[in-house]
Amino acid sequence: MLAFLLVFLFTNLTAFPQAVSAQVQYSEGNSGDHFVYQPGGSQEITGILVIAHGTRHSDEIARDTSKRFLLRWTGFADENGLLLIAPVFDDERFGNTGGGYGGYRGLFGRDLAADEFVIDIVRHQQSVHGLTPSQFLLYGHSAGAQFAGRFTVRHPELISFAVLSAPGRYSYPTLSAKWPYGAGVLQRVVKWPDGTIEEVRVRGDLGKFAAAAGRMFVLVGAKDTSTQPSRPGHTGTNRVELMISWLGEMNENAARQGYQDLVRGYIVPDIGHDSEALTPYAQRVFKEHLSLN
């Protein structure tokens, strides 16, 4: 099994502080809303980082959750000249569609598929800021990490690098399991909360899964061991076991198709399912990537 569980020496890590004068803009759209943060000062924008939030707290709306996640990255954006984009995956347009399909987690959307929505807002912000259309960075935690992983295996050509923080589900590189848990054909009727009914037909591409492998890194806390519901294609009972099995299968698929760059991961000691505690590790991984590119 080609599972690589190491990379950097993660020592004495602290998150980049939130920018003191963080100016966050909120943009509404018919297909979905999003936040944008432009790095402070007069420095040139060198790239874009999309931040996919996790499941909202019970006392939050999705807009609050998206902004909370974005603010943790403003200091990192200032340090590295990154434009931050945080989509708002609200329940009305991107919520759980039932049957384990998870709305935006599986790239589903009521008015526009979640992946196409993100592509649209990235292209829009590139135009607004005079940036040449190019690849971007992608980060997600938990449900947002499921989105990030599936976005990357669907659109590897758009992603320069993605960090998945504590996903509880993956799309495995197998045709024996239907999307979103594998690359097999999914055909089903989706009913959204407002009564909108949509017929979807989706399948993965094992070639794209292979191309995506070297563009991803997975972080999971060593204490993140709560039992996860069984899903098709998955091997393992908790987030740590699932990460190890997915790394192995992704890398075996990539190797079979001649790719040398493989997905890597790190099990973070003494941390559970905690997005804030895992953030400095995600920032460290991105920093290393940016220093090499």
C-alpha positions as CSV (number, residue, x, y, z in Angstrom):
1,M,0.0,0.0,0.0
2,L,1.5,3.3,-1.1
3,A,0.4,5.5,1.8
4,F,2.7,8.3,2.8
5,L,2.1,9.6,6.3
6,L,4.7,12.2,6.8
7,V,6.1,15.3,5.3
8,F,7.4,18.1,7.3
9,L,8.6,18.5,10.9
10,F,5.6,20.2,12.5
11,T,7.1,21.7,15.5
12,N,6.3,24.9,17.5
13,L,3.4,25.8,15.2
14,T,1.1,28.7,15.8
15,A,-1.5,30.0,13.4
16,F,-0.9,33.2,11.5
17,P,-2.7,36.0,13.5
18,Q,-5.9,37.4,12.1
19,A,-5.2,40.6,10.2
20,V,-5.7,43.6,12.6
21,S,-7.7,45.6,10.0
22,A,-9.3,42.7,8.1
23,Q,-11.6,44.2,5.5
24,V,-13.9,41.4,4.4
25,Q,-16.4,42.0,1.6
26,Y,-19.6,40.0,1.2
27,S,-21.1,39.4,-2.3
28,E,-24.5,38.0,-3.0
29,G,-25.5,36.1,-6.1
30,N,-28.5,34.2,-7.5
31,S,-26.5,30.9,-7.4
32,G,-24.8,31.5,-4.1
33,D,-23.0,34.1,-1.9
34,H,-19.3,34.4,-0.9
35,F,-16.8,36.4,1.1
36,V,-13.6,38.0,-0.2
37,Y,-10.6,39.2,1.6
38,Q,-7.9,41.2,-0.2
39,P,-4.4,41.1,1.4
40,G,-3.5,44.3,3.2
41,G,-1.1,47.0,2.1
42,S,-0.2,47.6,-1.5
43,Q,1.4,44.2,-2.1
44,E,0.6,42.4,-5.4
45,I,-1.9,39.5,-5.3
46,T,0.1,36.4,-6.1
47,G,-2.7,33.8,-6.0
48,I,-6.1,32.8,-4.7
49,L,-7.0,30.6,-1.8
50,V,-10.6,29.2,-1.6
51,I,-11.7,28.3,1.9
52,A,-14.5,25.7,2.1
53,H,-16.2,25.8,5.6
54,G,-17.3,22.9,7.6
55,T,-20.7,22.2,9.0
56,R,-22.2,25.2,10.8
57,H,-22.6,25.4,14.5
58,S,-26.2,25.0,15.8
59,D,-26.3,28.8,16.7
60,E,-24.9,29.9,13.3
61,I,-26.1,30.4,9.8
62,A,-23.8,29.4,7.0
63,R,-22.8,33.0,6.3
64,D,-21.4,33.2,9.9
65,T,-19.5,29.9,9.5
66,S,-18.0,30.9,6.2
67,K,-16.7,34.2,7.7
68,R,-15.4,32.5,10.8
69,F,-13.3,30.2,8.7
70,L,-12.1,33.0,6.4
71,L,-10.9,35.2,9.3
72,R,-8.5,32.6,10.5
73,W,-6.6,32.9,7.2
74,T,-6.3,36.7,6.8
75,G,-2.9,36.9,8.4
76,F,-1.7,34.1,6.2
77,A,-3.1,35.9,3.2
78,D,-1.3,39.1,4.1
79,E,2.0,37.2,4.6
80,N,1.7,35.5,1.2
81,G,-0.2,38.0,-1.0
82,L,-3.3,35.7,-1.4
83,L,-6.8,36.8,-2.2
84,L,-9.2,34.8,0.0
85,I,-12.5,33.5,-1.3
86,A,-15.0,31.8,1.1
87,P,-18.1,30.4,-0.5
88,V,-21.3,30.3,1.6
89,F,-22.8,26.8,1.4
90,D,-26.2,27.6,2.8
91,D,-28.7,24.9,3.5
92,E,-31.3,26.3,1.0
93,R,-29.0,26.0,-2.0
94,F,-26.2,23.5,-1.0
95,G,-27.6,21.6,2.1
96,N,-27.8,17.9,2.7
97,T,-30.0,16.3,0.0
98,G,-30.6,13.1,2.0
99,G,-29.6,9.5,1.6
100,G,-26.0,10.3,2.6
101,Y,-25.3,12.5,-0.4
102,G,-24.5,15.6,1.6
103,G,-25.3,18.6,-0.7
104,Y,-22.1,20.6,-1.3
105,R,-20.0,17.8,0.1
106,G,-20.8,15.8,-3.0
107,L,-20.6,18.9,-5.3
108,F,-24.4,19.1,-5.5
109,G,-26.3,22.5,-5.6
110,R,-29.9,23.5,-6.2
111,D,-29.4,26.3,-8.7
112,L,-25.8,25.5,-9.8
113,A,-23.6,22.5,-8.8
114,A,-21.3,23.4,-5.9
115,D,-18.1,23.0,-8.0
116,E,-19.4,25.1,-10.8
117,F,-20.5,27.8,-8.3
118,V,-16.9,28.0,-6.9
119,I,-15.4,28.1,-10.4
120,D,-17.7,31.0,-11.3
121,I,-16.8,33.1,-8.2
122,V,-13.1,32.4,-8.7
123,R,-13.3,33.5,-12.3
124,H,-15.3,36.5,-11.3
125,Q,-12.8,37.6,-8.7
126,Q,-9.9,37.1,-11.0
127,S,-11.6,39.4,-13.5
128,V,-12.4,42.0,-10.8
129,H,-8.8,42.1,-9.6
130,G,-7.2,41.9,-13.1
131,L,-5.8,38.5,-12.5
132,T,-5.0,36.0,-15.3
133,P,-7.2,32.9,-15.0
134,S,-5.0,30.3,-13.4
135,Q,-4.9,27.5,-10.9
136,F,-5.8,28.2,-7.2
137,L,-5.3,26.9,-3.8
138,L,-8.1,25.1,-2.0
139,Y,-8.6,24.3,1.7
140,G,-11.5,22.7,3.5
141,H,-12.3,21.2,6.9
142,S,-14.6,18.3,7.6
143,A,-17.6,18.7,5.3
144,G,-15.5,21.4,3.5
145,A,-12.7,18.9,3.2
146,Q,-15.1,16.5,1.5
147,F,-16.0,19.3,-0.9
148,A,-12.3,20.1,-1.5
149,G,-11.3,16.5,-2.1
150,R,-14.1,15.9,-4.6
151,F,-13.5,19.2,-6.3
152,T,-9.9,18.3,-6.8
153,V,-10.6,14.8,-8.3
154,R,-13.2,16.4,-10.6
155,H,-11.1,19.4,-11.6
156,P,-7.4,18.6,-11.0
157,E,-6.4,21.0,-13.8
158,L,-7.8,24.0,-11.8
159,I,-6.0,23.2,-8.5
160,S,-2.4,24.0,-7.7
161,F,-2.7,22.5,-4.3
162,A,-5.4,21.4,-1.8
163,V,-5.3,20.7,1.9
164,L,-8.0,18.5,3.3
165,S,-8.5,18.9,7.0
166,A,-10.3,16.0,8.8
167,P,-12.7,14.7,6.1
168,G,-15.0,12.0,7.3
169,R,-15.8,10.7,3.7
170,Y,-13.9,10.5,0.5
171,S,-14.5,9.6,-3.1
172,Y,-12.5,6.4,-3.6
173,P,-10.8,5.7,-7.0
174,T,-13.1,2.8,-7.8
175,L,-15.9,2.2,-10.3
176,S,-17.5,-0.3,-8.0
177,A,-19.0,2.5,-5.8
178,K,-21.2,5.3,-7.2
179,W,-20.3,8.9,-6.9
180,P,-19.8,10.6,-4.4
181,Y,-18.1,7.6,-2.6
182,G,-16.4,6.3,-5.7
183,A,-16.1,7.1,-9.4
184,G,-19.0,5.0,-10.6
185,V,-22.1,6.4,-12.3
186,L,-24.7,8.0,-10.0
187,Q,-28.2,8.7,-11.4
188,R,-30.8,9.8,-8.9
189,V,-33.5,12.4,-8.3
190,V,-32.6,15.1,-5.8
191,K,-35.3,17.0,-3.8
192,W,-34.2,20.3,-2.3
193,P,-35.8,21.9,0.9
194,D,-37.9,24.3,-1.2
195,G,-39.4,21.4,-3.2
196,T,-37.1,21.8,-6.2
197,I,-36.6,18.5,-7.9
198,E,-33.6,17.7,-10.0
199,E,-32.4,14.6,-11.8
200,V,-28.6,14.3,-11.6
201,R,-26.2,12.0,-13.4
202,V,-22.6,12.0,-12.3
203,R,-19.6,9.8,-12.7
204,G,-15.9,10.2,-11.8
205,D,-12.8,9.8,-14.0
206,L,-10.0,7.5,-12.7
207,G,-7.6,9.4,-14.9
208,K,-8.5,12.7,-13.1
209,F,-8.3,10.9,-9.7
210,A,-4.7,10.0,-10.6
211,A,-3.9,13.5,-11.8
212,A,-5.3,14.9,-8.6
213,A,-3.2,12.7,-6.2
214,G,-0.1,14.9,-6.2
215,R,-2.1,18.0,-5.7
216,M,-3.5,17.0,-2.3
217,F,-2.5,16.7,1.3
218,V,-4.6,15.3,4.2
219,L,-4.5,16.3,7.9
220,V,-6.3,14.3,10.6
221,G,-6.0,14.6,14.3
222,A,-4.8,11.5,16.1
223,K,-7.7,11.8,18.6
224,D,-10.3,12.1,15.8
225,T,-11.4,8.5,16.3
226,S,-15.2,8.7,16.6
227,T,-16.9,5.9,14.6
228,Q,-18.1,7.1,11.2
229,P,-21.2,5.7,9.5
230,S,-20.4,3.1,6.9
231,R,-20.4,4.3,3.3
232,P,-19.9,2.4,0.0
233,G,-16.2,2.1,-1.1
234,H,-14.8,3.0,2.3
235,T,-12.4,1.0,4.4
236,G,-12.0,2.0,8.0
237,T,-14.2,3.0,11.0
238,N,-12.9,6.5,11.9
239,R,-11.2,9.5,10.2
240,V,-7.7,8.2,10.9
241,E,-8.3,4.8,9.4
242,L,-10.3,6.2,6.5
243,M,-7.5,8.6,5.7
244,I,-4.9,5.8,5.6
245,S,-7.0,3.6,3.4
246,W,-7.9,6.4,1.0
247,L,-4.2,7.5,0.7
248,G,-3.3,3.9,-0.2
249,E,-6.0,3.5,-2.8
250,M,-5.4,6.9,-4.4
251,N,-1.7,6.3,-4.7
252,E,-2.1,2.8,-6.1
253,N,-4.5,4.3,-8.7
254,A,-2.0,7.1,-9.5
255,A,0.9,4.7,-9.8
256,R,-1.0,2.4,-12.1
257,Q,-1.5,5.3,-14.5
258,G,2.1,6.4,-14.4
259,Y,2.0,9.3,-12.0
260,Q,4.9,9.8,-9.6
261,D,3.5,12.6,-7.5
262,L,1.3,11.0,-4.8
263,V,-1.1,12.3,-2.2
264,R,0.4,12.7,1.3
265,G,-0.9,13.0,4.8
266,Y,-0.1,13.6,8.4
267,I,-1.8,12.4,11.6
268,V,-1.5,15.3,14.0
269,P,-0.7,14.2,17.6
270,D,-3.0,15.2,20.5
271,I,-5.7,16.9,18.4
272,G,-9.3,15.7,17.8
273,H,-11.8,17.0,15.3
274,D,-10.9,20.6,15.8
275,S,-10.7,22.9,12.8
276,E,-9.0,25.8,14.7
277,A,-6.3,23.5,16.1
278,L,-5.6,22.0,12.7
279,T,-5.4,25.4,10.9
280,P,-1.7,26.1,11.6
281,Y,-0.8,22.7,10.3
282,A,-2.7,23.4,7.1
283,Q,-1.0,26.8,6.8
284,R,2.4,25.1,7.2
285,V,1.6,22.8,4.4
286,F,0.6,25.6,2.1
287,K,3.6,27.6,3.1
288,E,5.9,24.8,2.1
289,H,4.0,24.4,-1.2
290,L,4.3,28.1,-2.0
291,S,8.0,28.1,-1.2
292,L,8.6,25.4,-3.8
293,N,6.5,27.0,-6.5
